[in-house]
Amino acid sequence: MLVFVSIVLVVILASAGFAVDLGSWYHEAVEMQNGVDAAALAGVIYMPADYASAQSTATTTMGKNGFNNGQGGISVSVSKVVGYPHRLEVCATDNKVQRYFSAIVGAHPVIHKCATAEYILPVQLGSPLNEFDQPTLGVWPAVNGYCTAKEDGDLLLSGFQGSRPGGGGATCGPPGSASSDYNAAGYAFDIGVVDNSQSTNIDLYNAAFTGSSPDMGLGNFSGAPTTIDTIYSVYDATQTPLDPSDDPLLFTTTVASGDAGWNGWRTLYTVPAGAPAGRYRVQVTTKAGQANSAGSNSFGIRAYVGGAFTQCSTIPGAGNFSATCPEVFAENNLSVFANQAGSTADFYLANVDASHAGKQMVIQLFDPGEGGQTIEVLDPSGNPVSFDYQNVEGFSPNYSGTTSALNVSGSGPQPPNRASNSKFNERKLQISINLPASYTSTYGTNTWWKLRYRFSGSSVTDRTTWSVDIVGEPVRLVPVG
């Protein structure tokens, strides 16, 4: 019995020893997976232009999680993912896993874990072409002066709400309340430089406020002529596209109201050949607190390589498609003056690619459709889709429901100190659409969504601000390939 018990005891102790070691190995594997996940997410925001920072950040993050490269048998690798410039892979290996009881039988386990992260940039708004202007797309990019009210259609640059045309003193009109949405930074337009073997010109059309169509003077309280100075600033956004706070300023200019030197197309800035490919941001704003600035400045923007402008498209399969076509689009918010002949007009809204398959798209239309009949949302195949809608901020009554053609006609109770009683005047209208999981097979390579306006008259006009968001994190982990 003693011999038997001794033999069994050895087996029991060995099994217990393996159980202890297996638990230890499992714990380390979980911690290592958490570490590479965190490192990939931390480093990927610097891709693709600043790979060195991506590597450094990922390696430092691994160290903070207890896995230091080259120490204690730990090796950490950080690498690009071929064919996916916005992805980063982080792997860790422990070749000297801690052993307790399993060492007596010569076990030599190795723990190896990897994680791949990618970031998804905000959706592109307004234009699949290398130009953004009304003759081409039916809409002008537009910015309002400080002395306008939000009901004049500009969500971010109108200084006031109520008491149109503004408020706050003798320079803007009778007292009113400051707009809770005012943002002095204004609006961002991105130029996507693909071919950096040549210089890329960024041009503006009628950059100065003139007061004549399509610019609009809304009538100053003082009776003085409308004056709007517009500020255009160019930033290098190639390094960290998700973080504009560290983008280097390349050029800025203030275009004075009525400056005839900016009539027609004029070059704002030239990205030199050899500069990093990627996004360059044109920030457009109007002067905060400027007197007698109750009006709206409409303009155009375009980009091209070489000596002369040629229109091109970024949509594969389009007749003027070019793989090196510079992109020109708005990000986050798009303030426009829609102005197109005919009772029906289709406007490019947002480029939603297959990376968003199965998610929910949320569209916000601010102060939309005054004088119109209906607004539809068209999918990339050109078909109207059903959507849920509600006004998330505004005045009573609250409009909500499900439709494929939103009725914007008629009027509602006119809020106090407002000039218009249109149904959605000064309202934030939120539209929600569930995107198909089989996105590519459904829509192919054309991923641009549109808005369709229907008016009863001979032209479609609307001064409004649009935005599109995809519900979900912009930085995410993806399956390891």
Order of alpha helices (4+ residues) and beta strands (2+ residues): alpha-alpha-beta-beta-beta-beta-beta-alpha-beta-beta-beta-beta-beta-beta-beta-beta-beta-beta-beta-beta-beta-beta-beta-beta-beta-beta-beta-beta-beta-alpha-beta-beta-beta
